[in-house]
Amino acid sequence: MKKYVYMFPEGNGKMRELLGGKGANLAEMTGLGMPVPQGFTITTEACTRYYEDGKTIYPDIQDQILLYLDQLEKITGKTLGDPEKPLLVSVRSGARASMPGMMDTILNLGMNDEICEAVAKLTNNPRFARDSYRRFIQMFSDVVMELPKSSFEQFIDQVKDKKGVKMDNELDADDMSELIVLFKDHYKKSLGEDFPQDPKKQLMEAVRAVFRSWDNPRANTYRRMNDIPHSWGTAVNVQSMVFGNMGETSGTGVAFTRNPATGEKKLYGEFLMNAQGEDVVAGIRTPQPISALADTMPEVYQQFVDISSRLEKHYGDMQDMEFTIENGKLYMLQTRNGKRTAQAALKVAVDLVDEGVCTKEQAVMKVEAKQLDALLHPTFDPAALKAATPITTGLPASPGAACGAVYFTADDAAKAHKTGIKAVLVRQETSPEDIDGMAVSEGIMTARGGMTSHAAVVARGMGTCCVAGVNGIKVSEEDKTLTFADGTVVHEGDVISLDGSTGNVYLGAIATQEAELTGDFGRFMGWADEIRTLHVRTNGDTPRDATQARKFGAEGIGLCRTEHMFFEPARIKAVREMIISDTLEQRKAALAKILPMQRGDFEAIYRAMGGLPVTIRLLDPPLHEFLPHEDDEIKELADEMGVSFDKLKGKVESLHEFNPMLGTRGCRLDVLYPEIAEMQTEAIVSAAINVWKEDGLHITPEIMVPLVSEVNELRFVKKVIKAKADELIEQSGLKMKYMVGTMIETPRAAVTAGDVAKEAEFFSFGTNDLTQMTYGFSRDDVGRILETYFDKKILESDPFARLDQNGVGRLIRFAVAEGKRTRPDIKLGICGEHGGDLSSVEFCHNVGLNYVSCSPFRVPIARLAAAQARVKELGLA
Amino acid sequence: MKKYVYMFPEGNGKMRELLGGKGANLAEMTGLGMPVPQGFTITTEACTRYYEDGKTIYPDIQDQILLYLDQLEKITGKTLGDPEKPLLVSVRSGARASMPGMMDTILNLGMNDEICEAVAKLTNNPRFARDSYRRFIQMFSDVVMELPKSSFEQFIDQVKDKKGVKMDNELDADDMSELIVLFKDHYKKSLGEDFPQDPKKQLMEAVRAVFRSWDNPRANTYRRMNDIPHSWGTAVNVQSMVFGNMGETSGTGVAFTRNPATGEKKLYGEFLMNAQGEDVVAGIRTPQPISALADTMPEVYQQFVDISSRLEKHYGDMQDMEFTIENGKLYMLQTRNGKRTAQAALKVAVDLVDEGVCTKEQAVMKVEAKQLDALLHPTFDPAALKAATPITTGLPASPGAACGAVYFTADDAAKAHKTGIKAVLVRQETSPEDIDGMAVSEGIMTARGGMTSHAAVVARGMGTCCVAGVNGIKVSEEDKTLTFADGTVVHEGDVISLDGSTGNVYLGAIATQEAELTGDFGRFMGWADEIRTLHVRTNGDTPRDATQARKFGAEGIGLCRTEHMFFEPARIKAVREMIISDTLEQRKAALAKILPMQRGDFEAIYRAMGGLPVTIRLLDPPLHEFLPHEDDEIKELADEMGVSFDKLKGKVESLHEFNPMLGTRGCRLDVLYPEIAEMQTEAIVSAAINVWKEDGLHITPEIMVPLVSEVNELRFVKKVIKAKADELIEQSGLKMKYMVGTMIETPRAAVTAGDVAKEAEFFSFGTNDLTQMTYGFSRDDVGRILETYFDKKILESDPFARLDQNGVGRLIRFAVAEGKRTRPDIKLGICGEHGGDLSSVEFCHNVGLNYVSCSPFRVPIARLAAAQARVKELGLA
């Protein structure tokens, strides 16, 4: 039978796929001789089997688990359920990719009535033993039995009230005994059975619960946001317990080797004495900074500093570690590459290169491309900020500036977002259930919790501004009010501003300004540009887009849509005249009015791009998009145009289409009305001639014919283009070149790409339409099924956001190969929205495209993603 | 330089692609030592070059033509333009596939003022010489200069009137001289130049005109109707003239080795003495039957009979021949496999096998599959026919019975057809310009012309009923009246009935009856069934469809659509209840009402198919198709259903889709509402159980999941199906099997077919939707561009009628290969409308499908097409 369980010394850091990140790193630290409580890892394959076997743990796998438990008992000299030498374990999930806060953890497993009292005697610490037991009851109930942890809190409050104390640590051993009775009673009343006393049964149930939790809605949402396949599964780590809650020489903490918010090279973290790990992460008590440990326990501190430093060098990256001190002895419970803000990621990457710890190629891999987004968005305008006085300050948990209307639940924030309102989510503390609302909020503010609280970790991962642990405020979800220390009350919908880099909170809105693109950012992106071979262009229809995109490093325009220009109020009249023309002459007369305006647009765009290549697409949308559809609007327009209502109404009706997406648009318009292509060609080419002559910019216009499904369409339109372009260039006396190419956006164009390339000098994959037609999904309509498709595991991601490599991607691969066979030097690009998506950029690099084109704000992200794809390809990561 | 011209002895019958059908057969007859006037053929490649070179004849090709003219002059001892020994030639088109009447012919080329008088002297027959010259002027003007032939007729009438005669052959040599003067004058007035006197210039212009005529609208229409690619081009045959108009020992005729209407083994044809070929074909004078030649010129007749018989044996098929007798000497001008009616084709094929002339495999190739259609349609009910008295009788030119409203122009008939009226086209005589109107008419009747007239030939090709040469009627296109000999007047829109098999014409409508499917038809189709390996199923949603299709030889149902059953008035209420349900319970309650009705449908269909396989597709259309969309209808329905207008209106609006073709339909419905799939599965499986138990028919239901684009969709729906089906079968105690498969109708399903086949036990290619999505053509909207696409040579055929092998076909090939790789025994079929199209059936055979499924009336056609594909594949044709 396959091996489904590994003792820590059997594994190593490279076995991440099998053992999960946590398991692999525990094995690696074990190998490095670091103080790691021993245990074993149940592999991700066991999780996959669990789902294949209809959500049951196959008996043979159960036997293996018990076999390795036996080994662990031999190593530790303790036995699960043995009152003489009781073994207690933690059971923790550990997926291949880090999923902080998303999966469930159970500590102190092995506790029951008998063991609890045995531990009390053995440790001579009854309070500790009973505290551990009551925690276990809570965690087991919550994670395994789905009886919420919070449902136990009332009993703690009840005992505290009775005793007249405020803090958990003021409760003594007897109070804990009372709590255990109350908890077990609550368990039995709620679930109809006694709390399980058999530790092996506890263990198997806990393992099952971890497997099950891989499929909970929070985990699914997180995976979808982070492109983690469901099929990976999670490993389960069973580790002998060490206790941070054994008294005042015990404690627990988390720390980063560098500051995860700024990247500063300084040990950064926090700890709580006499506590278990969950207390720190949950943010229930406010912990001490890690530096304070130097005073409390100098030797332990020094040992931790040494280990931290060794781990950072060993992994070549900033580490995020968990540790526990049990009766003065340090144990390492976890290490991993630390999550960090975009700014920190940049600084760490640049510093590590400067320190000689890693190469530029490795450095480029240390910033998640999508994090860059945070650096590209506005910060507060310093002047506006200077004039503003913060009403309070919290922890700067995730950088950036946010300004929005206050909402007090994730659901309310999500609803507001749907109506177009920018929301700031204000919570007592966030929990994994809040994730959807957090994802759409401009910023997040919490009353409790530290830098490693749920809110802070998740916000940093999302690149969303977060101010956490704001002391002195009262958040009432019920009344929908936020009350500051000075008595100021903010209601739902009131606007506040958050500075995630300083922790400052302001009433009202504060003006923002553009991001800074020099310094570390500039150096780092320079390296990315050196490394990458894939070019990055932008989709842009205006000189403003062009200017913005050049700032962000765009190397040209990959898609300039001409229809947006048609919609401008000053022009739409001529466009409509063209549409309702009865004769060729009328249509040409109307087009002649549009010509000088289009020429002007193109001149401005050429100038803004300073001679970089510009691909201009001929008119794409169906003509009815330019006409009104309601009778009163038609009437108004008819009057304005001096035609009869009936005529105009008739025209609108004659242009109606059942499936406009598959209708008379793209090059089909040019086949029906070649004079449109002729006018646009004239605008494109004569603008280039003017800019050449006036500015000395040697433009090579790239004219793109949309929606080709048959090479003869392109052949026809190309003839029209060439006739006009050649005539104008001849007249100009310039040696100007131009290119004619096509979008590959119908499946047929992809399938017949070898033929299409006979006429096309370049292909630009229009993956929006290609995705629509390949799936048969109307993008305008797919919304109503997508959520159900995610829920039922039919799709893992939205194919309009992330390129479907298996289907659409296969068509692209085929078209690339066939296109190159016909025309080896054919220029290949992509201009769908996938051009700015990370995995899609990597795909484009691997498939051999020359460039991706994306919206201006995605340009730096695509540049970095392209560099990362190249590093991966070369195996230099 | 490439060889673009072949003397007849240089070619042979196998060189059809290069020399065209006419050229290849002239070469073959030359090789057989038959009396063929010598000449040369300019190849189809020269025609293709003509179009590639921008519609000019490349100078080198012109030189080659003159070189071979030189050779012809040497062989004949005559010279073009030499008054001593004048060579006169015919210039005729000849494409690879026969295109009767579609291409243009010029006779007597080489004539000019000088040559005319020289020929008059040499032949001592001035009338003949001048008649030939005036004919040449007419034909050259018409074909080369586009000055209509008919514009010359007025002068003939003028001369006849002056002389007081009625027939052309009553005009003498002087009259002809007068005509020549009038014709040349008309030519000069109309075209502004003299009639060309240089014979070489005449020749080159004539060749150019033939090439040009390949692209005329009639030719394009004919090609599109007959699936002949534009790229084939036409050859040009230049042949020394022999003259049927030299006097009373000269003549010209056409004949078939067997009767082309009935297949009877008897020489069949007609001839005209002292005439040129055009006179016979155009039907201007009514010719004599071929048998009369035995009396007129017994030796010539016997020689012709011998040649006919040799040719039929040589080619192994019925021949259609043209001949000319010049001063008592027989010349063969053409032979080809003869066009024939469906009935004749069947009889000829069966007889040739019985005579031992050909094999069954060869016989199967002798009936055009699409001709079968004519045999499948109703004939007149004999009883009704007995009661009816024909008002007159014409030539039985193309068999079948037709009944419709009379129209007098092809345009009017076409317009009537568009509004749904069944039209009968009544004409003095038809001309190639009429082809579009003929194609849509139920039947055709002409006042003039014989069995080989344009109307007769074209109607037989189309399988349309035709009565030709109806003497004694007057047809006035102007007054829109048809006047019979007895004075009865029929106006536009009045109904008449035609019997194309007897030539009878009836006033009013006559009841019709089903076609006879036994006799020759039965034997012949039996051979087709023996030969073919591709199965033929039908698309059918009702027991009536199923019964009809079984009669036509369907081997199962390939597509049973369930939505049509939903639309029945008695059921739609429950369907609508289901749609507007707010809860799962409400929806299930509504579905429970539909269940027994669906079960009943399936039982009836299973019984009608008698145990043959039945593939049932789950609900496919978007739900809004079941709801009304106009406010007043919504109001009415709301009242009827007892819900508020607002609720129903809201539901209708919530279901609205921008592109319904790409919307919430097919399996997407089952993913959203698994209870629909569950109900349908129950209906399908429990119906099969009932029929098994009650009728002993062992059904294996094939459940088809539509619109899959991702295997997970199928996996999900299959689970729902299996759960329900297994439960029902278990309860029934039967050992019933069932299959679950899918449509391949999105490009993504085709591209990922290897994955889809993991779940699908069969694939059925839904080529309607696959074509829509592959091209990005909405079938409902494509009409407005298709004509333009044909005109501009962007498409050669409608991809919804004829499978696009280059694009859609490539996806199918890929899917077949990938599907078989995953599941070698996967069952493969097609159920789009292409299942009944000839070239598409051949494609399906070649690509390795197991079956095609088509509408009941296409089943015999598909059976024959499948047999023909097999014969071609085996090389046995």
Interface residues (C-beta under 8 A of the other chain):
Chain A: E657 F658 N659 P660 M661 L662 G663 T664 R668 V671 L672 L707 S709 E710 N712 E713 F716 E745 T746 P747 R748 V751 T752 D755 D769 Q772 M773 T774 Y775 G776 F777 S778 D780 D781 R784 I785 T788 Y789 K792 K793 I794 L795 D804 N806 G807 V808 R810 L811
Chain B: E657 F658 N659 P660 M661 L662 G663 T664 R668 V671 L672 L707 S709 E710 N712 E713 F716 E745 T746 P747 R748 V751 T752 D755 D769 Q772 M773 T774 Y775 G776 F777 S778 D780 D781 R784 I785 T788 Y789 K792 K793 I794 L795 D804 N806 G807 V808 R810 L811
